[in-house]
């Protein structure tokens, strides 16, 4: 019955159906605790613009971060993109973000100045791919 109801949804209501289906699939494959954690992370990341405790984390050298790292290189190093060209296209297309701020300059240097209050940097490629950069 619930599947039939979700199938009737249209427009913005489809997002609610996606949430229900994602939660149920995660619950079936990984259990109730994993589904609850995934929902909490998704809500924090996508709806509230937060960091999300369960996002993938990439550690980088604090020394390198102090010097500054070209955004294109950091997006590639964190595997959000596969090549420098893909990083440039992501930036030109408006999909690259650093701490939820759009990157508009492909020559942007990311440094320790970009660390947030938690001492990390959140990189985003589009709306659904995010990585936390943690200096070590």
Backbone torsions as a table, in degrees:
resi	resn	phi	psi	omega
1	UNK	NA	-41.5	-178.4
2	UNK	-66.2	-39.8	178.2
3	UNK	-62.4	-41.7	178.9
4	UNK	-62.3	-42.0	178.4
5	UNK	-64.4	-43.7	-179.9
6	UNK	-64.7	-33.3	179.4
7	UNK	-66.8	-20.6	-179.6
8	UNK	-86.2	-11.5	-176.1
9	UNK	-69.5	147.8	179.9
10	UNK	-137.2	164.9	175.0
11	UNK	60.1	-136.5	-176.5
12	UNK	-65.4	-22.2	179.7
13	UNK	-66.2	-19.8	-179.3
14	UNK	-61.1	-33.4	178.8
15	UNK	-61.0	-37.6	177.1
16	UNK	-64.3	-38.9	177.2
17	UNK	-64.0	-40.0	178.3
18	UNK	-61.6	-40.2	179.2
19	UNK	-63.5	-46.9	-179.9
20	UNK	-61.2	-46.7	-179.1
21	UNK	-64.5	-40.9	178.3
22	UNK	-63.4	-42.9	179.2
23	UNK	-63.8	-42.8	-179.1
24	UNK	-68.0	-41.3	179.2
25	UNK	-64.3	-42.4	178.8
26	UNK	-65.2	-40.4	178.4
27	UNK	-61.4	-44.4	-180.0
28	UNK	-65.6	-41.6	-175.0
29	UNK	-83.5	-33.7	-170.7
30	UNK	-126.0	-7.8	178.3
31	UNK	101.4	167.5	-174.8
32	UNK	-64.6	-41.4	-178.1
33	UNK	-63.7	-43.6	179.2
34	UNK	-64.9	-38.5	179.1
35	UNK	-64.6	-41.3	179.5
36	UNK	-65.3	-43.4	178.9
37	UNK	-64.7	-42.6	179.6
38	UNK	-63.6	-41.4	179.2
39	UNK	-65.2	-42.1	178.9
40	UNK	-61.8	-44.9	179.6
41	UNK	-64.4	-45.0	-179.6
42	UNK	-62.9	-43.7	180.0
43	UNK	-61.7	-45.7	179.8
44	UNK	-63.6	-43.4	-174.7
45	UNK	-76.2	-49.3	-171.0
46	UNK	-89.2	-36.3	-176.1
47	UNK	-92.7	-36.0	-174.4
48	UNK	-106.0	-3.2	178.9
49	UNK	69.5	20.4	-178.6
50	UNK	-83.3	-172.6	-177.5
51	UNK	-86.5	-40.8	-177.0
52	UNK	78.9	119.4	-174.3
53	UNK	-70.7	-19.5	-173.2
54	UNK	-106.0	13.7	178.9
55	UNK	-73.8	152.5	176.7
56	UNK	-58.9	143.0	-178.8
57	UNK	-123.1	135.1	176.7
58	UNK	-119.1	128.2	178.7
59	UNK	-93.9	135.8	177.2
60	UNK	-128.4	160.3	-179.3
61	UNK	-66.2	129.7	177.2
62	UNK	-61.6	-36.3	179.4
63	UNK	-62.5	-45.8	178.4
64	UNK	-62.4	-39.9	180.0
65	UNK	-66.1	-38.7	177.4
66	UNK	-60.1	-39.4	-179.8
67	UNK	-70.7	-31.6	-176.0
68	UNK	104.5	136.9	-179.1
69	UNK	-124.9	127.5	176.6
70	UNK	-55.9	135.2	-178.8
71	UNK	-53.4	-41.6	-179.9
72	UNK	-57.2	-44.3	-179.7
73	UNK	-67.7	-39.1	-178.2
74	UNK	-69.1	-38.7	176.5
75	UNK	-62.8	-37.1	178.2
76	UNK	-72.1	-43.7	-178.5
77	UNK	-62.2	-30.5	179.8
78	UNK	-89.1	2.4	177.9
79	UNK	67.6	20.0	173.0
80	UNK	-74.4	-24.4	173.7
81	UNK	-134.9	161.6	-177.8
82	UNK	-97.1	-18.0	-176.1
83	UNK	-149.7	165.3	176.2
84	UNK	-63.4	-37.7	178.4
85	UNK	-62.3	-41.8	178.2
86	UNK	-65.0	-37.3	177.7
87	UNK	-64.0	-43.4	178.3
88	UNK	-61.4	-43.3	179.3
89	UNK	-64.4	-38.6	178.3
90	UNK	-62.0	-44.5	-180.0
91	UNK	-66.6	-47.8	-179.7
92	UNK	-62.0	-32.9	179.8
93	UNK	-82.2	-2.8	177.1
94	UNK	83.4	12.8	-176.2
95	UNK	-96.6	-5.9	-179.3
96	UNK	-91.1	133.6	178.9
97	UNK	-137.3	144.9	172.7
98	UNK	-121.2	117.9	-176.0
99	UNK	51.3	44.5	177.2
100	UNK	67.8	10.0	175.1
101	UNK	-103.1	130.3	-178.3
102	UNK	-63.0	135.3	174.4
103	UNK	-89.7	122.3	-179.0
104	UNK	-112.8	-13.4	-177.5
105	UNK	-113.5	117.0	-178.4
106	UNK	-69.3	-10.7	177.2
107	UNK	-97.1	9.4	-179.9
108	UNK	-58.0	134.5	173.9
109	UNK	-101.3	127.8	177.1
110	UNK	-98.8	130.1	-176.2
111	UNK	-140.0	-172.8	179.7
112	UNK	-62.3	-17.7	175.8
113	UNK	-64.7	-21.4	-178.8
114	UNK	-87.6	-4.3	178.8
115	UNK	-62.7	136.9	178.8
116	UNK	-86.9	-171.8	-177.9
117	UNK	-63.0	-22.3	178.5
118	UNK	-89.0	0.0	178.9
119	UNK	78.2	23.8	179.4
120	UNK	-134.0	171.1	176.0
121	UNK	-123.9	130.9	176.7
122	UNK	-99.3	118.6	174.5
123	UNK	-102.2	139.1	178.7
124	UNK	-131.6	136.4	173.7
125	UNK	-117.0	100.5	-174.4
126	UNK	76.3	-161.8	-175.7
127	UNK	-87.7	-17.9	-168.7
128	UNK	-120.1	-7.3	-179.2
129	UNK	-113.5	119.2	-176.2
130	UNK	-135.4	149.0	176.8
131	UNK	-140.9	141.9	173.5
132	UNK	-97.8	128.4	177.1
133	UNK	-102.4	120.7	-177.4
134	UNK	-118.3	121.4	177.9
135	UNK	-74.1	141.7	176.9
136	UNK	-129.5	NA	NA
